[in-house]
Amino acid sequence: MDAQGRGRADNIDPADQWVLNPNTGEYELRLSHSAAQSTVPGPRRSASPQGGGGRAAARGRTAAPGRGGPDGGTRDTLVSEVPGPRRRRGAPPEPPPGRRNRRPVKKKSKAKKILLWTGGSMAFVLVAVSAAGYLYIKHLNDNITSVSDDGASTGGFSKDEAINILLIGTDKRTGKGNEGYGDAGSVGHADTNILLHVSKDRTNATALSIPRDLIVNVPDCPTTQADGSKKVIPGTDNVRFNTSLGQDGRTPSCTMRTVTELTGITPDDFMVADFNAVKTLTTAVGGVDVCLGKDIDDKDSHLKLSKGTHNISGEQALAFVRTRHSVGFGGDLSRIGLQQQFLSALMRKLSSNSTLTSPTKMLKLAEAGTKALTVDDKLDSIGKLKDLGLELGKLNPKNLTFTTVPVVDNPAEKVKTTVVLNNSTAPAVFDAIKSDVSFSDVKKKQKAAKDAQAARLKGTKSAASEVRVRILNGGARSGSAQAALNWLQNDEGVTKSENAGNAPAALSRTTLEYAPDQAAQARRLAAILGLSGSAMKPGKSVTNSQGLPAMTLTLGKDFKGAGVSLTTPTKAPKVDKSTADKVQCAS
């Protein structure tokens, strides 16, 4: 600290020197001539020798994650320099050293919108990280724990695609004060599970809760051991979903595989939190407001609250999300409803100005969140979490819908303790999410684009015998291209078709690319396959093995077999649901 930084500057909270820039939605370091250097952990540059000792350099270096310098160490990146204020001619003089003016920051909706999101047990961490993570990146990187996804994910989220994040709350009793909750020796089962789907256009999201007592088949799970070796943990049939984690040494990647087996949806990433996450994060934001429709005194969860609205944090917040015997029918499904209410309340608190405009709270959130978080190895740095947070920050809370996998009581049990999938309604829910269909009443931004997609299906159709197409396997099961070829030629009369092998890259959805003069052929093939307008890609033709122009049909992961229609739902099924912007009272 230079000479001018002594005296009153010693009492300045370093967090107060970080100011929200309303134009970017990010915090920037603003140092006056007399301000102390930031005490945030991390390397600092010495003051510039130029300009005398009256001004310290307002520019610090922070280690950029995952990038190496020429010497093999960490490459430094510069935080943008914020120049000191300049006085116009004739303006009143600046305050004397050791004092500074604080001008209120004008609040703009753009800054707020960037951080308006949360969707599950740990989704709120990204909000804190995306705003506060710049303060001391290397320090926060060291807080993050990551484990291998063992090939169970898509390879990580993409900015231009829909996002599916698996959020897992484990019942592992690690940490101070957690020994008294339930089974002190728990290996850490998948106690709370939410598949968060964020639409490709970022206008809506669905948080799908998966009951821990749902009977499922846990598949074989290739798993990376602590010593780096690989081991396949054998699968088990007809067991509770929560045993997909912890049991027999299973890791979160096995829970991810179980979700894919159950829903047909492959998550992009996962996040795991234990009991401490609820306690530390609610404390960091100053508590959240929840509503009860009756008095609750639950001796199992240690929750004792009267009817009405309460601000809860720490141990009381943990007791709230663990309560089940005193709400609803007293089972896990009732507790899921309580947890969804809690997460909605937490989102509202995080998106409030009292949190977003407080550097101190954001620092606490970043610190607490990164310590409580375990992520897959595709999300193992603040930079990656920040990128995901900014994508999710585009979401409006009123368009985040909470719902639960449709289930019924297990008919094999006399005393009902588990549930099974409701096969008459659950598949429609899974299909809607796979097809990126909104469960909220949201007006799509791309209405014109959707109208254009629908128009591709309208018009004349060529005869099947005139359709010329090359078939590629772009993520479907092995042998799908040949199976589709046989079916098209033998059953549908598309005789000018051929198997072109594997596509250069995997696709989540089947697509048909065609040139403008092949539109009639494309409409015929779309009708045969059940393709939607969004699957039809106007482009260019390719040359087939006979040297003639042909369309390209690429079979994606959604291809279920030859003759199985690829028609996707356009409307979500009716389900019990709630949205994050509404206050509900549990009873």
Backbone torsions as a table, in degrees:
resi	resn	phi	psi	omega
1	MET	NA	134.7	-179.7
2	ASP	-81.7	-179.9	-173.2
3	ALA	-61.3	-36.9	-178.2
4	GLN	-74.7	-12.6	-178.3
5	GLY	-84.5	-5.8	-179.9
6	ARG	-84.5	177.1	178.0
7	GLY	82.6	-123.3	-174.4
8	ARG	-65.6	-26.3	-178.5
9	ALA	-62.3	-22.0	-179.4
10	ASP	-64.9	-22.3	-177.1
11	ASN	-95.6	5.6	-177.5
12	ILE	-81.2	127.0	174.4
13	ASP	-69.4	121.6	-178.1
14	PRO	-58.7	-27.8	-179.8
15	ALA	-66.8	-27.0	-179.0
16	ASP	-71.5	-12.8	179.8
17	GLN	-84.1	-4.3	177.8
18	TRP	-99.0	119.4	-172.1
19	VAL	-116.4	135.7	179.0
20	LEU	-71.7	121.3	175.8
21	ASN	-86.0	111.9	-175.3
22	PRO	-67.7	-16.6	-179.3
23	ASN	-82.5	-25.5	-178.2
24	THR	-115.3	-18.5	-177.3
25	GLY	77.5	12.9	-178.1
26	GLU	-119.8	157.4	178.4
27	TYR	-86.7	139.3	179.7
28	GLU	-127.1	147.1	179.4
29	LEU	-80.6	120.0	179.2
30	ARG	-116.6	108.1	179.3
31	LEU	-110.3	126.7	171.9
32	SER	-79.5	178.0	-179.2
33	HIS	-60.7	-26.9	-174.0
34	SER	-104.3	-1.4	-173.8
35	ALA	-71.6	149.4	177.0
36	ALA	-73.5	154.5	172.7
37	GLN	-65.9	148.7	-178.7
38	SER	-60.3	138.6	176.7
39	THR	-96.1	10.9	177.0
40	VAL	-63.4	135.5	-177.7
41	PRO	-56.1	144.2	176.7
42	GLY	134.2	164.5	-178.2
43	PRO	-67.3	149.6	179.8
44	ARG	-129.7	151.0	174.4
45	ARG	-90.2	148.1	175.2
46	SER	-74.9	163.7	-178.5
47	ALA	-66.3	149.1	179.6
48	SER	-67.3	137.2	178.9
49	PRO	-71.9	-15.2	-177.8
50	GLN	-83.7	148.1	176.1
51	GLY	83.8	9.5	177.8
52	GLY	79.7	-178.1	-176.4
53	GLY	-85.7	2.7	-175.4
54	GLY	-80.4	-9.6	-178.6
55	ARG	-138.7	126.5	175.1
56	ALA	-88.7	153.2	178.4
57	ALA	-65.1	127.9	178.5
58	ALA	-92.2	43.7	-177.8
59	ARG	-141.2	125.7	-179.4
60	GLY	-118.7	164.4	177.0
61	ARG	-108.8	135.7	177.4
62	THR	-129.8	135.3	-176.4
63	ALA	-66.7	129.0	177.6
64	ALA	-84.7	129.5	-176.2
65	PRO	-66.2	138.5	168.7
66	GLY	74.5	16.1	-178.4
67	ARG	-127.7	131.1	-176.7
68	GLY	-105.4	146.4	177.6
69	GLY	-88.9	-177.7	-177.9
70	PRO	-61.1	-27.7	-177.5
71	ASP	-89.5	6.2	179.5
72	GLY	87.5	-4.6	178.7
73	GLY	-89.6	-160.2	-178.8
74	THR	-85.9	130.1	179.1
75	ARG	-79.6	134.5	-180.0
76	ASP	-86.6	147.2	171.9
77	THR	-125.9	149.8	-176.7
78	LEU	-91.8	131.1	169.6
79	VAL	-75.4	137.6	-173.4
80	SER	-55.6	136.4	-177.7
81	GLU	-76.7	134.1	176.6
82	VAL	-108.2	106.1	-176.5
83	PRO	-66.9	152.0	177.6
84	GLY	-67.6	160.9	-178.6
85	PRO	-66.1	145.8	178.6
86	ARG	-111.0	136.9	-176.7
87	ARG	-95.6	127.5	177.1
88	ARG	-72.5	154.4	179.0
89	ARG	-61.7	128.9	178.7
90	GLY	90.2	-6.3	179.7
91	ALA	-77.2	157.2	178.7
92	PRO	-62.4	150.6	-177.6
93	PRO	-65.0	158.4	179.0
94	GLU	-72.1	158.7	177.7
95	PRO	-62.6	156.3	178.9
96	PRO	-65.8	161.4	179.8
97	PRO	-55.7	147.9	178.9
98	GLY	90.4	-7.3	178.0
99	ARG	-125.1	155.3	178.5
100	ARG	-148.8	151.2	175.5
101	ASN	-87.8	143.1	175.8
102	ARG	-116.7	109.0	178.1
103	ARG	-92.8	134.0	-179.1
104	PRO	-62.3	141.8	178.1
105	VAL	-84.1	125.2	178.4
106	LYS	-69.9	124.5	-177.6
107	LYS	-82.2	128.3	178.1
108	LYS	-124.4	149.3	-177.0
109	SER	-63.5	-28.1	-178.5
110	LYS	-62.9	-42.6	179.5
111	ALA	-64.2	-39.3	-179.6
112	LYS	-68.2	-40.8	-175.4
113	LYS	-61.9	-33.8	-176.4
114	ILE	-59.9	-30.5	-175.3
115	LEU	-109.5	10.4	-176.8
116	LEU	-83.0	84.3	176.1
117	TRP	-168.8	152.5	161.5
118	THR	-174.5	153.8	-173.8
119	GLY	-145.9	0.0	-177.5
120	GLY	-176.9	-165.5	-170.9
121	SER	-52.4	-38.0	-177.9
122	MET	-126.8	7.7	-176.5
123	ALA	-61.8	-32.0	-177.1
124	PHE	-64.3	-21.2	-179.7
125	VAL	-59.2	-36.3	-176.8
126	LEU	-64.3	-30.8	177.7
127	VAL	-61.5	-48.0	179.9
128	ALA	-64.2	-44.3	-177.0
129	VAL	-63.7	-42.4	-174.9
130	SER	-65.8	-26.6	-179.7
131	ALA	-96.4	-42.8	-172.6
132	ALA	-98.5	-10.4	-174.5
133	GLY	-62.6	-22.4	-179.4
134	TYR	-70.4	-18.6	-171.7
135	LEU	-65.9	-43.7	178.8
136	TYR	-154.0	77.0	-171.1
137	ILE	-58.4	-49.1	-175.8
138	LYS	-63.1	-39.2	178.9
139	HIS	-61.0	-45.0	-179.6
140	LEU	-70.4	-35.9	176.4
141	ASN	-56.6	-39.5	-179.3
142	ASP	-67.3	-22.1	178.9
143	ASN	-74.3	-27.4	-170.3
144	ILE	-77.7	132.9	173.6
145	THR	-104.5	130.4	179.1
146	SER	-128.4	149.0	175.9
147	VAL	-132.3	158.6	-175.7
148	SER	-67.5	144.0	173.6
149	ASP	-85.2	-4.2	174.7
150	ASP	52.7	30.5	177.7
151	GLY	76.9	11.4	-177.4
152	ALA	-85.9	-13.0	-177.5
153	SER	-97.8	-178.9	175.4
154	THR	-76.8	-9.4	-174.6
155	GLY	107.5	6.5	179.1
156	GLY	110.3	154.2	-176.6
157	PHE	-65.9	156.7	175.9
158	SER	-122.0	141.9	-176.5
159	LYS	-67.5	-24.9	-176.0
160	ASP	-106.3	18.5	179.3
161	GLU	-130.2	166.1	171.2
162	ALA	-61.6	152.2	-175.7
163	ILE	-118.1	134.5	175.4
164	ASN	-125.9	113.0	-179.3
165	ILE	-115.1	128.3	176.6
166	LEU	-92.5	118.0	-179.0
167	LEU	-104.8	123.4	-174.4
168	ILE	-122.9	127.6	171.5
169	GLY	-107.3	117.7	-176.8
170	THR	-95.3	151.3	179.9
171	ASP	-93.8	19.9	179.7
172	LYS	-66.6	130.3	-173.1
173	ARG	-92.4	52.0	176.9
174	THR	-92.7	154.6	178.1
175	GLY	99.9	156.5	-177.3
176	LYS	-63.9	132.0	175.4
177	GLY	85.1	0.3	-176.3
178	ASN	-98.8	-3.0	-174.6
179	GLU	-66.6	-27.1	-174.7
180	GLY	-82.3	-0.3	-178.1
181	TYR	-93.1	114.9	171.0
182	GLY	52.6	-133.0	-176.3
183	ASP	-78.9	102.5	-176.9
184	ALA	-65.8	-20.8	-178.0
185	GLY	-100.2	18.2	-177.3
186	SER	-60.7	139.3	178.1
187	VAL	-79.7	-6.6	179.2
188	GLY	96.9	73.5	179.6
189	HIS	-82.1	168.5	177.6
190	ALA	-80.3	84.2	-170.6
191	ASP	-80.1	-39.4	177.8
192	THR	-125.9	129.2	-174.1
193	ASN	-137.9	125.1	179.4
194	ILE	-133.7	125.6	172.4
195	LEU	-95.4	109.4	-178.1
196	LEU	-93.9	115.1	177.7
197	HIS	-107.7	123.2	177.3
198	VAL	-112.6	126.6	-172.9
199	SER	-61.8	156.6	-179.4
200	LYS	-59.5	-37.7	-179.1
201	ASP	-88.5	2.3	175.9
202	ARG	63.0	21.0	178.2
203	THR	-87.9	-16.3	-176.3
204	ASN	-156.0	164.8	178.4
205	ALA	-150.1	155.4	177.5
206	THR	-128.0	126.5	175.5
207	ALA	-104.2	103.8	-174.8
208	LEU	-97.8	110.5	178.1
209	SER	-79.4	136.6	178.6
210	ILE	-112.6	115.2	-177.6
211	PRO	-59.1	138.3	-179.6
212	ARG	-68.1	-26.7	-177.8
213	ASP	-94.5	14.7	176.2
214	LEU	-72.5	130.4	178.7
215	ILE	-79.0	124.3	-177.1
216	VAL	-140.0	173.6	169.7
217	ASN	-103.4	119.1	176.4
218	VAL	-88.6	121.3	-175.8
219	PRO	-76.3	171.1	171.0
220	ASP	-59.4	138.3	-174.0
221	CYS	-126.8	104.1	169.7
222	PRO	-62.5	127.0	-171.5
223	THR	-134.6	134.6	175.3
224	THR	-82.1	124.1	-178.9
225	GLN	-83.1	170.0	-177.7
226	ALA	-60.1	-30.7	-179.4
227	ASP	-87.9	5.2	178.7
228	GLY	92.5	-8.3	179.0
229	SER	-76.1	162.9	-178.9
230	LYS	-106.2	144.6	179.2
231	LYS	-148.3	136.2	176.0
232	VAL	-95.5	116.2	177.7
233	ILE	-89.1	119.3	-175.8
234	PRO	-58.9	143.8	178.5
235	GLY	-76.9	165.1	177.0
236	THR	-136.2	143.3	-178.5
237	ASP	-102.8	152.1	175.0
238	ASN	56.1	53.8	178.2
239	VAL	-127.2	165.7	177.7
240	ARG	-64.8	145.6	179.2
241	PHE	-59.3	-35.5	-174.6
242	ASN	-64.8	-16.6	178.3
243	THR	-77.7	-1.7	177.4
244	SER	-71.6	-8.6	176.7
245	LEU	-130.2	134.5	175.9
246	GLY	88.5	-46.5	-178.1
247	GLN	-62.4	131.4	178.0
248	ASP	57.6	24.0	177.9
249	GLY	83.0	18.5	-179.9
250	ARG	-71.1	143.7	-180.0
251	THR	-107.5	174.5	-179.9
252	PRO	-56.5	-26.1	178.6
253	SER	-63.2	-28.4	178.2
254	CYS	-73.5	-36.6	173.9
255	THR	-62.6	-38.6	177.6
256	MET	-61.6	-44.5	178.3
257	ARG	-64.5	-35.8	179.9
258	THR	-67.3	-38.0	176.3
259	VAL	-63.2	-42.2	179.0
260	THR	-64.0	-41.4	178.5
261	GLU	-63.2	-38.5	-176.6
262	LEU	-75.8	-45.3	-169.4
263	THR	-106.2	-20.5	-172.6
264	GLY	82.1	5.7	-179.5
265	ILE	-107.1	124.8	177.9
266	THR	-94.0	115.4	180.0
267	PRO	-64.3	150.9	176.3
268	ASP	-81.2	-38.6	-176.7
269	ASP	-151.5	168.1	172.7
270	PHE	-133.7	157.0	174.4
271	MET	-136.2	138.2	-177.5
272	VAL	-127.5	139.0	176.7
273	ALA	-137.8	150.3	175.7
274	ASP	-105.6	-167.1	-176.2
275	PHE	-57.7	-34.6	-175.2
276	ASN	-62.8	-27.5	-177.2
277	ALA	-59.9	-46.7	-179.2
278	VAL	-62.7	-42.4	-176.7
279	LYS	-67.7	-49.4	-173.7
280	THR	-72.5	-37.6	-176.1
281	LEU	-75.0	-37.6	176.7
282	THR	-68.2	-33.8	176.4
283	THR	-66.5	-39.6	-178.0
284	ALA	-62.6	-33.4	-178.3
285	VAL	-94.8	3.8	179.3
286	GLY	82.0	24.2	177.9
287	GLY	87.0	162.4	177.1
288	VAL	-125.7	152.8	-178.2
289	ASP	-94.3	123.9	176.9
290	VAL	-124.3	159.7	-176.4
291	CYS	-124.2	135.7	176.9
292	LEU	-118.0	136.3	179.1
293	GLY	-87.1	-1.7	178.7
294	LYS	-159.2	166.7	174.5
295	ASP	-68.2	142.6	178.1
296	ILE	-129.3	129.8	173.9
297	ASP	-136.6	88.5	-174.5
298	ASP	-102.9	109.9	-176.8
299	LYS	-71.9	-22.5	179.8
300	ASP	-76.2	-44.2	-178.7
301	SER	-92.9	-10.0	-178.5
302	HIS	69.7	25.8	178.1
303	LEU	-95.7	125.5	176.2
304	LYS	-135.0	105.3	-179.1
305	LEU	-139.5	147.7	177.8
306	SER	-87.6	166.1	176.9
307	LYS	-58.9	139.6	178.4
308	GLY	122.6	-164.1	-176.7
309	THR	-97.6	136.9	-179.1
310	HIS	-137.0	148.0	171.5
311	ASN	-96.9	119.0	-175.3
312	ILE	-121.9	149.9	176.8
313	SER	-158.5	169.7	175.0
314	GLY	57.2	-132.7	-177.4
315	GLU	-59.4	-36.9	-178.8
316	GLN	-67.6	-37.1	177.3
317	ALA	-66.2	-40.8	177.7
318	LEU	-63.3	-42.4	177.7
319	ALA	-61.0	-37.0	-179.2
320	PHE	-63.3	-48.4	-176.5
321	VAL	-74.4	-14.7	179.0
322	ARG	-93.1	-11.5	-176.4
323	THR	-68.8	134.0	173.9
324	ARG	-142.2	-34.5	-174.9
325	HIS	-69.1	-19.0	-175.1
326	SER	-105.0	5.2	179.3
327	VAL	-130.0	150.1	176.6
328	GLY	54.4	-129.9	179.5
329	PHE	-93.5	5.9	175.2
330	GLY	81.7	13.5	-178.9
331	GLY	-114.1	-171.5	-177.3
332	ASP	-64.9	-34.3	-180.0
333	LEU	-64.9	-35.3	176.9
334	SER	-67.5	-39.1	178.8
335	ARG	-66.3	-34.4	177.4
336	ILE	-59.1	-43.3	178.0
337	GLY	-60.4	-39.3	178.3
338	LEU	-66.0	-41.3	179.2
339	GLN	-65.8	-38.0	178.2
340	GLN	-65.2	-38.0	176.3
341	GLN	-64.0	-42.0	180.0
342	PHE	-62.3	-44.8	-178.4
343	LEU	-66.0	-36.2	175.6
344	SER	-62.9	-42.3	179.1
345	ALA	-64.9	-38.8	178.7
346	LEU	-65.6	-39.5	178.4
347	MET	-63.7	-42.6	179.7
348	ARG	-62.5	-37.6	179.4
349	LYS	-68.5	-42.4	-179.7
350	LEU	-65.2	-33.7	-177.2
351	SER	-86.6	-0.8	179.7
352	SER	-78.4	155.5	-179.6
353	ASN	-63.0	-29.8	-178.5
354	SER	-63.7	-25.0	177.4
355	THR	-93.2	-48.4	-172.9
356	LEU	-66.2	-29.7	-177.0
357	THR	-98.6	10.6	179.3
358	SER	-109.6	102.8	177.9
359	PRO	-57.3	-35.5	-179.3
360	THR	-62.9	-45.5	179.1
361	LYS	-65.2	-39.7	-179.3
362	MET	-65.7	-37.1	175.8
363	LEU	-62.7	-44.8	179.5
364	LYS	-62.7	-40.1	179.1
365	LEU	-63.7	-44.8	-179.6
366	ALA	-62.7	-42.3	-179.3
367	GLU	-66.2	-49.8	-177.9
368	ALA	-67.4	-40.7	-176.7
369	GLY	-65.5	-45.3	-177.9
370	THR	-69.8	-27.8	177.4
371	LYS	-75.0	-30.8	-176.0
372	ALA	-88.9	-4.2	-168.1
373	LEU	-103.8	133.5	167.0
374	THR	-118.8	127.3	-175.7
375	VAL	-124.9	169.0	174.7
376	ASP	-76.3	166.1	-173.3
377	ASP	-72.3	0.1	173.0
378	LYS	-92.4	-7.0	-179.7
379	LEU	-125.7	39.0	-167.9
380	ASP	-94.5	22.8	177.1
381	SER	-148.0	158.9	177.7
382	ILE	-60.9	-36.7	180.0
383	GLY	-60.4	-43.5	-179.7
384	LYS	-69.8	-40.5	177.3
385	LEU	-64.6	-37.1	177.9
386	LYS	-63.3	-43.5	178.5
387	ASP	-60.6	-43.0	178.2
388	LEU	-66.3	-41.6	179.6
389	GLY	-61.0	-39.3	179.4
390	LEU	-68.7	-33.9	175.5
391	GLU	-65.3	-46.4	-177.8
392	LEU	-73.0	-21.7	179.1
393	GLY	-68.4	-11.0	178.8
394	LYS	-78.0	-8.5	-174.7
395	LEU	-83.0	138.1	173.6
396	ASN	-87.6	130.6	-176.1
397	PRO	-56.0	-31.5	-177.5
398	LYS	-69.1	-14.9	179.6
399	ASN	-105.3	16.0	171.1
400	LEU	-98.2	113.8	-176.2
401	THR	-104.2	130.5	173.3
402	PHE	-98.8	131.5	174.1
403	THR	-150.6	176.8	-175.0
404	THR	-129.8	146.2	176.0
405	VAL	-54.0	126.7	179.4
406	PRO	-63.7	126.2	-177.8
407	VAL	-137.6	165.7	172.6
408	VAL	-134.3	162.6	177.5
409	ASP	-60.3	146.0	-179.7
410	ASN	-67.9	113.4	-177.0
411	PRO	-67.6	-14.3	-179.2
412	ALA	-81.4	-6.6	-176.1
413	GLU	-108.8	138.2	172.5
414	LYS	-80.1	-44.9	173.6
415	VAL	-97.1	114.1	-170.3
416	LYS	-76.6	108.7	178.1
417	THR	-123.8	-16.5	179.6
418	THR	-128.3	170.5	179.1
419	VAL	-130.0	161.3	176.1
420	VAL	-127.2	163.3	-178.1
421	LEU	-62.8	137.7	172.4
422	ASN	-84.9	97.3	-172.3
423	ASN	-69.6	-10.5	178.4
424	SER	-86.3	-21.0	-177.2
425	THR	-124.0	-30.2	-175.8
426	ALA	-61.4	-43.7	-179.4
427	PRO	-56.5	-35.8	179.5
428	ALA	-66.5	-35.5	177.3
429	VAL	-65.7	-46.0	179.7
430	PHE	-62.9	-42.1	-179.6
431	ASP	-64.3	-38.1	179.9
432	ALA	-63.8	-41.5	179.3
433	ILE	-68.2	-43.3	178.3
434	LYS	-60.7	-33.2	-178.1
435	SER	-90.8	6.7	175.9
436	ASP	62.6	39.5	178.8
437	VAL	-93.2	134.4	-176.8
438	SER	-77.4	140.0	173.4
439	PHE	-94.7	-4.4	178.7
440	SER	-107.4	159.6	179.7
441	ASP	-82.3	82.6	-175.5
442	VAL	-117.8	138.7	176.1
443	LYS	-86.0	117.5	-177.4
444	LYS	-67.7	138.8	178.1
445	LYS	-69.7	-29.7	-173.9
446	GLN	-96.9	43.5	-178.8
447	LYS	-59.9	-41.6	179.5
448	ALA	-62.5	-39.3	179.5
449	ALA	-66.0	-39.3	-180.0
450	LYS	-68.3	-36.9	176.2
451	ASP	-62.5	-38.7	179.4
452	ALA	-66.5	-37.3	178.2
453	GLN	-64.6	-43.6	179.3
454	ALA	-63.8	-33.7	-178.7
455	ALA	-67.0	-22.9	-179.9
456	ARG	-65.6	-23.2	-178.8
457	LEU	-87.9	-9.0	-176.2
458	LYS	-96.5	137.0	179.9
459	GLY	131.7	-178.3	-178.5
460	THR	-69.4	156.1	179.7
461	LYS	-123.3	136.9	175.7
462	SER	-70.6	162.2	171.9
463	ALA	-68.7	149.3	-178.7
464	ALA	-56.8	-34.1	-178.5
465	SER	-69.2	-14.6	-179.6
466	GLU	-97.0	-4.0	-178.2
467	VAL	-79.4	122.0	179.8
468	ARG	-114.9	118.8	-172.9
469	VAL	-147.9	143.1	171.9
470	ARG	-102.3	137.5	-175.7
471	ILE	-110.9	126.2	177.9
472	LEU	-117.4	146.3	174.1
473	ASN	-94.8	111.7	-177.0
474	GLY	-115.0	37.3	178.2
475	GLY	131.9	-5.2	177.1
476	ALA	-76.9	172.8	178.9
477	ARG	-58.7	152.9	179.3
478	SER	-57.9	134.9	179.7
479	GLY	90.3	-1.2	-176.4
480	SER	-66.0	-38.1	-178.6
481	ALA	-62.4	-43.0	179.5
482	GLN	-69.2	-37.7	178.3
483	ALA	-64.2	-42.1	178.7
484	ALA	-65.9	-38.7	178.2
485	LEU	-61.2	-47.6	-179.6
486	ASN	-59.5	-43.1	-178.8
487	TRP	-66.7	-45.3	-179.1
488	LEU	-63.1	-41.8	-178.1
489	GLN	-74.3	-45.3	-172.9
490	ASN	-84.4	-34.0	-174.5
491	ASP	-104.8	-28.8	-173.4
492	GLU	-113.0	-4.3	176.0
493	GLY	75.6	17.5	177.6
494	VAL	-89.2	77.7	-171.3
495	THR	-79.0	-18.6	-179.2
496	LYS	-94.1	47.6	-179.3
497	SER	-120.9	156.3	-178.6
498	GLU	-150.3	153.4	178.1
499	ASN	-86.5	118.0	-177.5
500	ALA	-104.0	10.0	176.0
501	GLY	87.1	-147.2	-175.7
502	ASN	-92.5	145.0	176.5
503	ALA	-75.5	155.8	180.0
504	PRO	-66.7	-22.1	-179.6
505	ALA	-144.8	150.8	-180.0
506	ALA	-78.6	145.4	178.0
507	LEU	-122.7	146.6	176.7
508	SER	-77.4	-30.3	-178.2
509	ARG	-128.1	147.2	178.6
510	THR	-67.6	137.9	180.0
511	THR	-132.2	155.2	176.5
512	LEU	-128.2	114.3	178.7
513	GLU	-102.0	138.5	-175.4
514	TYR	-152.3	157.0	177.0
515	ALA	-85.8	161.6	-178.5
516	PRO	-53.5	-38.7	-177.9
517	ASP	-79.9	3.7	177.0
518	GLN	-109.9	12.5	-175.8
519	ALA	-59.6	-39.8	179.9
520	ALA	-65.9	-39.2	176.0
521	GLN	-64.1	-41.5	-178.8
522	ALA	-62.8	-40.7	179.9
523	ARG	-65.1	-37.3	177.9
524	ARG	-64.6	-46.9	-178.7
525	LEU	-66.9	-36.5	177.5
526	ALA	-62.6	-39.7	178.7
527	ALA	-65.3	-37.9	180.0
528	ILE	-67.9	-42.4	-174.7
529	LEU	-87.1	-17.7	-175.0
530	GLY	80.1	31.1	-179.8
531	LEU	-77.3	143.5	175.1
532	SER	-86.3	169.1	179.2
533	GLY	-63.0	-30.3	-179.5
534	SER	-70.0	-20.7	178.8
535	ALA	-84.0	-11.2	-179.6
536	MET	-92.3	123.2	-173.8
537	LYS	-116.4	97.5	175.2
538	PRO	-58.7	131.5	-177.2
539	GLY	-164.4	-116.2	-179.4
540	LYS	-136.5	160.6	178.1
541	SER	-87.6	165.9	175.0
542	VAL	-122.7	166.9	179.6
543	THR	-95.1	127.8	-179.7
544	ASN	-85.1	-173.5	-174.9
545	SER	-65.5	-18.1	178.8
546	GLN	-97.1	5.8	179.1
547	GLY	79.2	18.1	-178.9
548	LEU	-108.2	152.0	-179.9
549	PRO	-68.1	136.4	-178.4
550	ALA	-141.2	158.6	173.9
551	MET	-82.3	168.4	178.3
552	THR	-122.7	117.2	175.7
553	LEU	-104.0	116.1	179.5
554	THR	-109.1	116.6	-178.5
555	LEU	-80.2	118.4	-179.2
556	GLY	-92.1	-171.2	-179.1
557	LYS	-67.3	-17.1	179.6
558	ASP	-81.0	-5.6	-178.5
559	PHE	-75.1	116.7	-174.5
560	LYS	-98.4	-9.4	179.6
561	GLY	147.4	158.1	179.5
562	ALA	-61.0	129.3	179.2
563	GLY	89.8	-9.6	178.1
564	VAL	-87.6	121.6	-175.4
565	SER	-61.1	141.0	177.6
566	LEU	-96.8	13.0	179.3
567	THR	-60.1	129.5	-178.8
568	THR	-106.2	150.5	179.2
569	PRO	-68.5	147.9	177.5
570	THR	-110.8	-7.0	-178.4
571	LYS	-138.6	137.9	-179.3
572	ALA	-74.3	146.3	176.9
573	PRO	-70.5	162.0	178.3
574	LYS	-75.9	126.8	179.9
575	VAL	-139.7	161.7	170.0
576	ASP	-72.7	128.3	-173.9
577	LYS	-152.5	167.0	173.4
578	SER	-145.2	161.9	178.3
579	THR	-118.6	155.8	-170.9
580	ALA	-68.4	-17.9	-176.8
581	ASP	-88.2	-6.4	-175.7
582	LYS	-100.8	139.3	176.5
583	VAL	-92.0	126.3	178.3
584	GLN	-124.4	145.2	179.4
585	CYS	-102.1	123.3	-178.8
586	ALA	-76.8	144.9	178.2
587	SER	-147.2	NA	NA
